[in-house]
Amino acid sequence: TYSPTLPAATVRAILGTTSLAYPQTLRAMYQVHDAEGNTVQGGASTPQLTYQLDGDATVQTVPCYAVGALSGVGECYGSLVPAAFDSAASVPLSLEWTSAATGDQIALASFGTVATQRQPTWSQAGGWDLGDADALVYVDAGKAVAFGVELPYEDVFIPPS
């Protein structure tokens, strides 16, 4: 890497996460280059990782952070919106940034796709979230209790007997 005098011209991105279950974090790395292919270590704008869920017109974002001073590599990480886990899906990801030289918006469209796993029904309904520890209700051992188990790729719900 070196600190060129040429402005940033291209960006390369690599997906660090290929599959997500709620509430795991998405990770992607990026590197900005000048027109000659040299790594730009400073002066380039920080990109934005974007995605859009099927049937939703809203473009969602995951924050990206500045490049490392030595490596010239930056990272994007964060959570997808909860609706991304309503069903199993493939979510295409894009990286957008502003050229410091021209001010133009540049997009690296669909550089990767993350597969989301459907959040189990019992978890969507609140799961084990009992709220404030001071407000917990302790159940008499003689009473029937429902519970759920999260196993890979399936929901198991055991109703009270």
PyMOL commands that set and color helices and strands:
alter all, ss='L'
color gray80, all
select helices_A, chain A and resi 82-85+121-124+133-135
alter helices_A, ss='H'
color red, helices_A
select strands_A, chain A and resi 8-15+19-20+26-34+48-51+60-62+73-78+89-98+105-116+147-151+154-158
alter strands_A, ss='S'
color yellow, strands_A
deselect
rebuild
show_as cartoon
